[in-house]
Every structure is written in structure tokens, then in C-alpha cells.
């Protein structure tokens, strides 16, 4: 399958979940993490996902990121049924279209910022000279020009998260999946990271799906959905650029 061609579509609906369920275990010990979730995400949207522990928000994020598969239901990415893909095809979707940012940064400690950002390009087989250029440009875009040779231990938490964002953005993904991206940062660094994400959403049209438990951070998103007991319990809109004047 030509994945690049298959994903081209005129629809502004980038992602659609239809009656998605996820059940762990069987019989009396079965745990229903998702109980029939319906969700549409538009191209270029900034969506925040909230909910208490065990509500299903993280399970939903894992399914969206092709890190897990639903028990039943349909997941469409630009109209293409992800459930009908092979494991290799899902890996290709994840590698070429999805960027990931996590609470814990997930950087290689003994590796420079530049080398950390180059990792997704190595998996793609990008030549060394092009990798260096693209990774350097990505670090510049997150405000870390001049920090290319520093290891994570030589960087602050906010700088480490910027490296992680550069690593996610270096492949020019269609969607950035951010799982509690400010969870390990103080309030000032958190606002800086959120403003950076907003700039990528606004200026590059990157679709962002962010799990957060922080109401203040969710206000940066254009739309907020709240999970409860494996279902979307409510949603609200914050406006075109979220609740902050950025």
C-alpha cells in the first residue's frame, strides 16, 4: 500500500473514532477502559483531553497514537480504516504521520540534543548530512540554537522538553500527540511549552491532541473533551486560539 497517497484526502476530518471500546481481561475480571467512544478531530485542531485517573483518556490516546488497538469499533485516519492495517502499516503511519511528546521527556541521557532529535530520521534512513541539518533546524525552531551538543543532564527540564518537542517535530508530523507535556515543569516553563505548542498549531497547522490534568494548560487548546467511566462526558470550546492571548 502506498501510505502517503492513501492518506491524501480533501476532508477536514483528520481522525474519527466510531463506537470504540477497549476491554482488558475476560469474564468477571474484565475491565472496560473504553465503552463506545465517538470522537472527531479536525485537521489543524488543538484538542485537550481531560478526565480523572481510570476515565479512559490515556487508553484513548494510546489508540489514537497506534500504540494500542481497540477491542471493537472503527478508527479512521483521513478516511482510512486503521483497524484494517497490518502491524507494519500501523508502524508506518506512526513513524511518518505522528509525533509524540511525553511527560518524562524520554531522551537518551548520554546523547546530545542534536543526536536525540536525529533519532526519528535515522529510523527513516535519512542521510547523515540531511539529518544534521533537519535536527539543527528543529532545535532552532524550539529556541535551542547553540545547545545542540549539550546532553540532557546539562539542560533544564524546560529545555529537555523543548528537545523532545523538536524530536517529535523533525519529521513534520500531521499530528502531535502530547501526553502531560507540562507535568514535570514549573508554571513558568509550562506556559512557555504551551505557547510553543500553540505556535506550531497556529503557524504550521499541526494538529495537536494533548492529555492533561491541568485546567490552566487545557485553556490553551481550542476544544476540551472530558472522559468519565470510559466515555466522553462533556466538551467545550475555548475559541480559535484557546483561552489565552498568545
WOCOR-V868868 format. One record per run of one state. SS is the DSSP state (~ for helix, > for strand, _ for the rest). FROM is the first residue (numbers start at 1). TO is the last residue. If there is no record, write none. Layout:
[[SS & FROM & TO] [SS & FROM & TO]]
//
This chain:
[[_ & 1 & 2] [~ & 3 & 6] [_ & 7 & 12] [> & 13 & 24] [_ & 25 & 26] [~ & 27 & 29] [_ & 30 & 30] [> & 31 & 42] [_ & 43 & 45] [> & 46 & 51] [_ & 52 & 56] [~ & 57 & 64] [_ & 65 & 71] [> & 72 & 77] [_ & 78 & 79] [> & 80 & 81] [~ & 82 & 84] [_ & 85 & 86] [~ & 87 & 97] [> & 98 & 102] [_ & 103 & 111] [> & 112 & 112] [~ & 113 & 124] [_ & 125 & 127] [~ & 128 & 141] [_ & 142 & 150] [> & 151 & 151] [~ & 152 & 154] [_ & 155 & 156] [~ & 157 & 169] [_ & 170 & 174] [> & 175 & 179] [_ & 180 & 186] [~ & 187 & 204] [_ & 205 & 206] [> & 207 & 211] [_ & 212 & 214] [~ & 215 & 218] [_ & 219 & 222] [> & 223 & 228] [_ & 229 & 230] [> & 231 & 237] [_ & 238 & 246]]
//
